[in-house]
C-alpha cells in the first residue's frame, strides 16, 4: 500500500472544469517516478516499437510487443490498438523494458472480425470507455486472485460494447468499439480540449452529475500530459447526449473521496515486463496500480456504474 499512499502525499486538487454532464478535477502531485519512459503513440510514431500477433494464426488474448528502443515503454490499462486481426485493449498497465520482446495480455474490442487488416497495430486516440474499462479491470483482478492469470471476462467486454452501441442506436459491421468512438468523435473533441492537461498536473478525477466515477494518477506530469486527453475521451464517452449538467462536489469533499478510494486494501502480483500490479477491490469500486521498486507509475480507480 505504501507506493500508492506515497503518490497521494501533498496531492492537491485544482478548480474543477465542467463539460456538459462531466466534471474533471485536475490533480497536482509529487513526481515519484522520474524515469524517461516512452508512451505508445510516441514509440509507434518513431518506429521504436512493433506490435504484432504472436504468430501467423494469432491468439485473441495476447499480442507481441517488440521494444527496440533504449527506453522502457509504458502501456496504459485500457489503451487500445487497432488493426491486426482485430482491435485489442491492454488488460493492465505495464512497463516493458528496453530492447525486449514481451507477450502482453489483451482483450478483444471487435468481435466480428478475425482477418488481417494490417500487419502492425496502430494506437487509437482514445482509451476504452470508462464503464467497459471498469468491468474489464474487475474481471482481470478476479482472474489474478483465483488463477494468477491476466485474463478478462471477454464475454462481458463484448456485452459492454453492445450496450454502448444500443444507447444511441449506433452500428458497426464488426462490432468494433472504435467505430462508436469515430461516430461520436465530433461531440467528444471540444470537451476533451477543455480538459487539456495543465502544467504540473499528474492526474485527474472525473465525475458525472454530482458523483466522482473514476480517477487516474501518474508518477510524473509527463505521463499524464501524454495520456490525459485519451483518458478524458474515455470518460466523456459515458455521457454523450446526456442532459444532466455537471455539479461537482467541493474540492475538499472530492479530495476526501479520492483518498478514500485509493486507501482500499490491495493484493500484489508480478506484472508482465517490469514491476508489480496492485489490485484494489471493494464494494462499488475497482482499481489497479503499476509499481516498480516501491514507486508508483500509474494508479486507476473506477466506481461501478
Secondary structure as a PSIPRED ss2 file (coil, helix, strand):
# PSIPRED VFORMAT (PSIPRED V4.0)

   1 X C   1.000  0.000  0.000
   2 X H   0.000  1.000  0.000
   3 X H   0.000  1.000  0.000
   4 X H   0.000  1.000  0.000
   5 X H   0.000  1.000  0.000
   6 X H   0.000  1.000  0.000
   7 X H   0.000  1.000  0.000
   8 X H   0.000  1.000  0.000
   9 X C   1.000  0.000  0.000
  10 X C   1.000  0.000  0.000
  11 X C   1.000  0.000  0.000
  12 X E   0.000  0.000  1.000
  13 X E   0.000  0.000  1.000
  14 X C   1.000  0.000  0.000
  15 X C   1.000  0.000  0.000
  16 X C   1.000  0.000  0.000
  17 X E   0.000  0.000  1.000
  18 X E   0.000  0.000  1.000
  19 X E   0.000  0.000  1.000
  20 X C   1.000  0.000  0.000
  21 X C   1.000  0.000  0.000
  22 X E   0.000  0.000  1.000
  23 X E   0.000  0.000  1.000
  24 X E   0.000  0.000  1.000
  25 X E   0.000  0.000  1.000
  26 X E   0.000  0.000  1.000
  27 X E   0.000  0.000  1.000
  28 X E   0.000  0.000  1.000
  29 X C   1.000  0.000  0.000
  30 X C   1.000  0.000  0.000
  31 X C   1.000  0.000  0.000
  32 X C   1.000  0.000  0.000
  33 X C   1.000  0.000  0.000
  34 X C   1.000  0.000  0.000
  35 X C   1.000  0.000  0.000
  36 X C   1.000  0.000  0.000
  37 X C   1.000  0.000  0.000
  38 X E   0.000  0.000  1.000
  39 X E   0.000  0.000  1.000
  40 X H   0.000  1.000  0.000
  41 X H   0.000  1.000  0.000
  42 X H   0.000  1.000  0.000
  43 X H   0.000  1.000  0.000
  44 X H   0.000  1.000  0.000
  45 X H   0.000  1.000  0.000
  46 X C   1.000  0.000  0.000
  47 X C   1.000  0.000  0.000
  48 X C   1.000  0.000  0.000
  49 X E   0.000  0.000  1.000
  50 X E   0.000  0.000  1.000
  51 X E   0.000  0.000  1.000
  52 X E   0.000  0.000  1.000
  53 X C   1.000  0.000  0.000
  54 X C   1.000  0.000  0.000
  55 X C   1.000  0.000  0.000
  56 X C   1.000  0.000  0.000
  57 X C   1.000  0.000  0.000
  58 X C   1.000  0.000  0.000
  59 X C   1.000  0.000  0.000
  60 X C   1.000  0.000  0.000
  61 X C   1.000  0.000  0.000
  62 X E   0.000  0.000  1.000
  63 X E   0.000  0.000  1.000
  64 X E   0.000  0.000  1.000
  65 X E   0.000  0.000  1.000
  66 X E   0.000  0.000  1.000
  67 X E   0.000  0.000  1.000
  68 X C   1.000  0.000  0.000
  69 X C   1.000  0.000  0.000
  70 X C   1.000  0.000  0.000
  71 X C   1.000  0.000  0.000
  72 X C   1.000  0.000  0.000
  73 X E   0.000  0.000  1.000
  74 X E   0.000  0.000  1.000
  75 X E   0.000  0.000  1.000
  76 X C   1.000  0.000  0.000
  77 X C   1.000  0.000  0.000
  78 X C   1.000  0.000  0.000
  79 X E   0.000  0.000  1.000
  80 X E   0.000  0.000  1.000
  81 X E   0.000  0.000  1.000
  82 X E   0.000  0.000  1.000
  83 X C   1.000  0.000  0.000
  84 X C   1.000  0.000  0.000
  85 X C   1.000  0.000  0.000
  86 X C   1.000  0.000  0.000
  87 X C   1.000  0.000  0.000
  88 X E   0.000  0.000  1.000
  89 X E   0.000  0.000  1.000
  90 X E   0.000  0.000  1.000
  91 X C   1.000  0.000  0.000
  92 X C   1.000  0.000  0.000
  93 X C   1.000  0.000  0.000
  94 X E   0.000  0.000  1.000
  95 X E   0.000  0.000  1.000
  96 X E   0.000  0.000  1.000
  97 X C   1.000  0.000  0.000
  98 X C   1.000  0.000  0.000
  99 X C   1.000  0.000  0.000
 100 X E   0.000  0.000  1.000
 101 X E   0.000  0.000  1.000
 102 X E   0.000  0.000  1.000
 103 X E   0.000  0.000  1.000
 104 X E   0.000  0.000  1.000
 105 X E   0.000  0.000  1.000
 106 X E   0.000  0.000  1.000
 107 X E   0.000  0.000  1.000
 108 X E   0.000  0.000  1.000
 109 X C   1.000  0.000  0.000
 110 X E   0.000  0.000  1.000
 111 X C   1.000  0.000  0.000
 112 X C   1.000  0.000  0.000
 113 X C   1.000  0.000  0.000
 114 X C   1.000  0.000  0.000
 115 X C   1.000  0.000  0.000
 116 X C   1.000  0.000  0.000
 117 X C   1.000  0.000  0.000
 118 X C   1.000  0.000  0.000
 119 X C   1.000  0.000  0.000
 120 X C   1.000  0.000  0.000
 121 X C   1.000  0.000  0.000
 122 X E   0.000  0.000  1.000
 123 X E   0.000  0.000  1.000
 124 X E   0.000  0.000  1.000
 125 X E   0.000  0.000  1.000
 126 X E   0.000  0.000  1.000
 127 X E   0.000  0.000  1.000
 128 X C   1.000  0.000  0.000
 129 X C   1.000  0.000  0.000
 130 X H   0.000  1.000  0.000
 131 X H   0.000  1.000  0.000
 132 X H   0.000  1.000  0.000
 133 X H   0.000  1.000  0.000
 134 X H   0.000  1.000  0.000
 135 X H   0.000  1.000  0.000
 136 X H   0.000  1.000  0.000
 137 X H   0.000  1.000  0.000
 138 X H   0.000  1.000  0.000
 139 X H   0.000  1.000  0.000
 140 X H   0.000  1.000  0.000
 141 X H   0.000  1.000  0.000
 142 X H   0.000  1.000  0.000
 143 X H   0.000  1.000  0.000
 144 X H   0.000  1.000  0.000
 145 X H   0.000  1.000  0.000
 146 X H   0.000  1.000  0.000
 147 X H   0.000  1.000  0.000
 148 X C   1.000  0.000  0.000
 149 X C   1.000  0.000  0.000
 150 X C   1.000  0.000  0.000
 151 X C   1.000  0.000  0.000
 152 X C   1.000  0.000  0.000
 153 X C   1.000  0.000  0.000
 154 X H   0.000  1.000  0.000
 155 X H   0.000  1.000  0.000
 156 X H   0.000  1.000  0.000
 157 X H   0.000  1.000  0.000
 158 X H   0.000  1.000  0.000
 159 X H   0.000  1.000  0.000
 160 X H   0.000  1.000  0.000
 161 X H   0.000  1.000  0.000
 162 X H   0.000  1.000  0.000
 163 X H   0.000  1.000  0.000
 164 X H   0.000  1.000  0.000
 165 X H   0.000  1.000  0.000
 166 X H   0.000  1.000  0.000
 167 X H   0.000  1.000  0.000
 168 X H   0.000  1.000  0.000
 169 X C   1.000  0.000  0.000
 170 X C   1.000  0.000  0.000
 171 X C   1.000  0.000  0.000
 172 X C   1.000  0.000  0.000
 173 X C   1.000  0.000  0.000
 174 X C   1.000  0.000  0.000
 175 X C   1.000  0.000  0.000
 176 X E   0.000  0.000  1.000
 177 X H   0.000  1.000  0.000
 178 X H   0.000  1.000  0.000
 179 X H   0.000  1.000  0.000
 180 X H   0.000  1.000  0.000
 181 X H   0.000  1.000  0.000
 182 X H   0.000  1.000  0.000
 183 X H   0.000  1.000  0.000
 184 X H   0.000  1.000  0.000
 185 X H   0.000  1.000  0.000
 186 X H   0.000  1.000  0.000
 187 X H   0.000  1.000  0.000
 188 X H   0.000  1.000  0.000
 189 X H   0.000  1.000  0.000
 190 X H   0.000  1.000  0.000
 191 X H   0.000  1.000  0.000
 192 X H   0.000  1.000  0.000
 193 X H   0.000  1.000  0.000
 194 X H   0.000  1.000  0.000
 195 X C   1.000  0.000  0.000
 196 X C   1.000  0.000  0.000
 197 X C   1.000  0.000  0.000
 198 X C   1.000  0.000  0.000
 199 X C   1.000  0.000  0.000
 200 X C   1.000  0.000  0.000
 201 X E   0.000  0.000  1.000
 202 X E   0.000  0.000  1.000
 203 X E   0.000  0.000  1.000
 204 X E   0.000  0.000  1.000
 205 X E   0.000  0.000  1.000
 206 X E   0.000  0.000  1.000
 207 X E   0.000  0.000  1.000
 208 X E   0.000  0.000  1.000
 209 X C   1.000  0.000  0.000
 210 X C   1.000  0.000  0.000
 211 X E   0.000  0.000  1.000
 212 X E   0.000  0.000  1.000
 213 X E   0.000  0.000  1.000
 214 X E   0.000  0.000  1.000
 215 X E   0.000  0.000  1.000
 216 X E   0.000  0.000  1.000
 217 X E   0.000  0.000  1.000
 218 X E   0.000  0.000  1.000
 219 X C   1.000  0.000  0.000
 220 X C   1.000  0.000  0.000
 221 X H   0.000  1.000  0.000
 222 X H   0.000  1.000  0.000
 223 X H   0.000  1.000  0.000
 224 X H   0.000  1.000  0.000
 225 X H   0.000  1.000  0.000
 226 X H   0.000  1.000  0.000
 227 X H   0.000  1.000  0.000
 228 X H   0.000  1.000  0.000
 229 X H   0.000  1.000  0.000
 230 X H   0.000  1.000  0.000
 231 X H   0.000  1.000  0.000
 232 X H   0.000  1.000  0.000
 233 X H   0.000  1.000  0.000
 234 X H   0.000  1.000  0.000
 235 X H   0.000  1.000  0.000
 236 X H   0.000  1.000  0.000
 237 X H   0.000  1.000  0.000
 238 X H   0.000  1.000  0.000
 239 X H   0.000  1.000  0.000
 240 X C   1.000  0.000  0.000
 241 X C   1.000  0.000  0.000
 242 X C   1.000  0.000  0.000
 243 X C   1.000  0.000  0.000
 244 X C   1.000  0.000  0.000
 245 X C   1.000  0.000  0.000
 246 X C   1.000  0.000  0.000
 247 X C   1.000  0.000  0.000
 248 X C   1.000  0.000  0.000
 249 X C   1.000  0.000  0.000
 250 X C   1.000  0.000  0.000
 251 X H   0.000  1.000  0.000
 252 X H   0.000  1.000  0.000
 253 X H   0.000  1.000  0.000
 254 X H   0.000  1.000  0.000
 255 X H   0.000  1.000  0.000
 256 X H   0.000  1.000  0.000
 257 X H   0.000  1.000  0.000
 258 X H   0.000  1.000  0.000
 259 X H   0.000  1.000  0.000
 260 X H   0.000  1.000  0.000
 261 X H   0.000  1.000  0.000
 262 X C   1.000  0.000  0.000
 263 X C   1.000  0.000  0.000
 264 X C   1.000  0.000  0.000
 265 X C   1.000  0.000  0.000
 266 X E   0.000  0.000  1.000
 267 X E   0.000  0.000  1.000
 268 X E   0.000  0.000  1.000
 269 X E   0.000  0.000  1.000
 270 X E   0.000  0.000  1.000
 271 X C   1.000  0.000  0.000
 272 X C   1.000  0.000  0.000
 273 X E   0.000  0.000  1.000
 274 X E   0.000  0.000  1.000
 275 X C   1.000  0.000  0.000
 276 X E   0.000  0.000  1.000
 277 X E   0.000  0.000  1.000
 278 X E   0.000  0.000  1.000
 279 X E   0.000  0.000  1.000
 280 X E   0.000  0.000  1.000
 281 X E   0.000  0.000  1.000
 282 X E   0.000  0.000  1.000
 283 X C   1.000  0.000  0.000
 284 X C   1.000  0.000  0.000
 285 X E   0.000  0.000  1.000
 286 X E   0.000  0.000  1.000
 287 X E   0.000  0.000  1.000
 288 X E   0.000  0.000  1.000
 289 X E   0.000  0.000  1.000
 290 X E   0.000  0.000  1.000
 291 X E   0.000  0.000  1.000
 292 X E   0.000  0.000  1.000
 293 X C   1.000  0.000  0.000
 294 X C   1.000  0.000  0.000
 295 X E   0.000  0.000  1.000
 296 X E   0.000  0.000  1.000
 297 X E   0.000  0.000  1.000
 298 X E   0.000  0.000  1.000
 299 X E   0.000  0.000  1.000
 300 X E   0.000  0.000  1.000
 301 X E   0.000  0.000  1.000
 302 X E   0.000  0.000  1.000
 303 X E   0.000  0.000  1.000
 304 X C   1.000  0.000  0.000
 305 X C   1.000  0.000  0.000
